[in-house]
Amino acid sequence: MKLIALSPENIDQYLDDCVALQSHLVKPDESIDPQQMRKTAASADYFIAGIEDDQVVGLGVVNKIIHPAGTNAYIDNIVVHPEYRGRGLAREIMDALEHKAAEWGATQIKLTCSRPEVQAMYEKRGYQEKVSTKYYVKKI
């Protein structure tokens, strides 16, 4: 698999594949807005796509979070096409995102994952569940 950074300059070349792939992360009644995918390419600190067989088969995003006590990173939107799972593609994407966070000097990488079938992968990579943090969300 070849990893490439997605940006406003190249997102349109990969947009259809990215939208189709991202649809594997949402509920059946939800849809992916191509404009939002373009905005992600423009605003994410590091947005990568895994390319295999001339197709986007994996995606991942890591954003830098700078605060007075240091720098953290937040990983989001990790997805691998179902036909390509089990080949180590998620590992390659995670390696690249974690490497980028380390380059930024991040001392922590945070992520959320509600899918039990994926949680074990994160735990094997050293991520620990922090239940006591009381993750809050407000829709606006």
N, C-alpha and C positions, 0 to 999 in steps of 0.2 A: 504494500500500500504506500502511496505517495501522499504526504501531508502538505497542504498548502494553506497559507493564510488567506482568509476571505476579507475583502475590502470593498469599498464603493466602486473601485476600478474594475473588479472582476466578478462581482456577485451576479450580475445578469447572465454571465456565461454559465453559471452553475445554479441559477435560481430555481428552475423547475425541479431539479434533483433535490435541492435543499428543502423545498416546500414539501415534496412527496416524502422525503425521509423524516422530516420533523413531524409529519402527521402520525407517525408511529408512537409519538409521545403524548398525544392529546386524546381526549375522550371522543367516542364516535360522533357525538353531536357538536363537537368543536371543529373549527377549521383553522388553517394557517393562512395568514394574510401575507401575500408576497411583499407588500410595502413594509410590513414589520420585519421581514427577513432582510430587506434592504437597510432598514434602520439599525438592525442588529449589526450588520456588516460595517455600518458607519460609526456606531457608538461603542461597540465592544472593545475592550482593551486588547483581546486576542481571541479571534474567532477562526477556527480551523476546520478544514474539511479533509477527510480521507478519501482519496481517489483510487479506485481499482476498476479495471476493465472500462476505462473512460467514463466512469459513473461515480457520483458522490455516494459513498457507502457508509460514511460516518461523519459526525459533527461533534464539536465541543466548543465551549466558550469559557474563558476565565477572565474575570475582571479584577482590577486592582482596587483595593479599598485602603485609602490613606487616612489615618487618624492621628491625633496628637501623640499617641504612644507607639506608633510604628505603622507598618504596612501589613495588611492581610490580603488574601485573595479569595474569591468566591467562584467556584466551578459550577457551571450550569449547562443544561441542554446537551448532555452526553447521549448520543443515540447512534446505534449501529443498525444498518438494514438487517431485517430478520434472516435473509438468505446468506448473510456474511458473518453472522454471530458464531462464536466458538473458534475463531481463527486468530484471536489475539489483537483484533483491531481496537477494541476498547482500551486495552492495555497501552497500545501505541499512542492513542489519543491522550489518555491520562498522563503518560510519560511526558508528552510534549507540553501539556498544560501545566503540570507540576514544575517542569523545567523553567517555563516562562515565569511562573510565580517566584521561583528561587532567584531568577535573574533580577526581578524587581526588589529582592530583599525581603519578601514576605516571610513572616515568622509563623503564620498559620494559614492553612487553606481550609475553607469551609464549603460545605455543600449540603443539600437536602436530597433525600431519596425516599420516596414512599413505596417503591416497588421491591418487595422482599426478595425476588429472584436476582436483583442487582446488588442489594445491600451487602451480601457476602463478598462480592468483588471489592467493594470499598474497604471492608474490614480487613481483607487480606493485604490491602495496600497500606494498612496502618491507620485508617480513619476510625475514630471511636465515636460511638453514639453519645451525645450529650443531652440526655432527656431533661435534665434539670435546668436547661437554658431557657425553657418556656418561649419557644419561637412564636411570635405574634405576627398576624397579618391583618391589614385593614384595607378593604376595597374602597377605592375612591372614584 
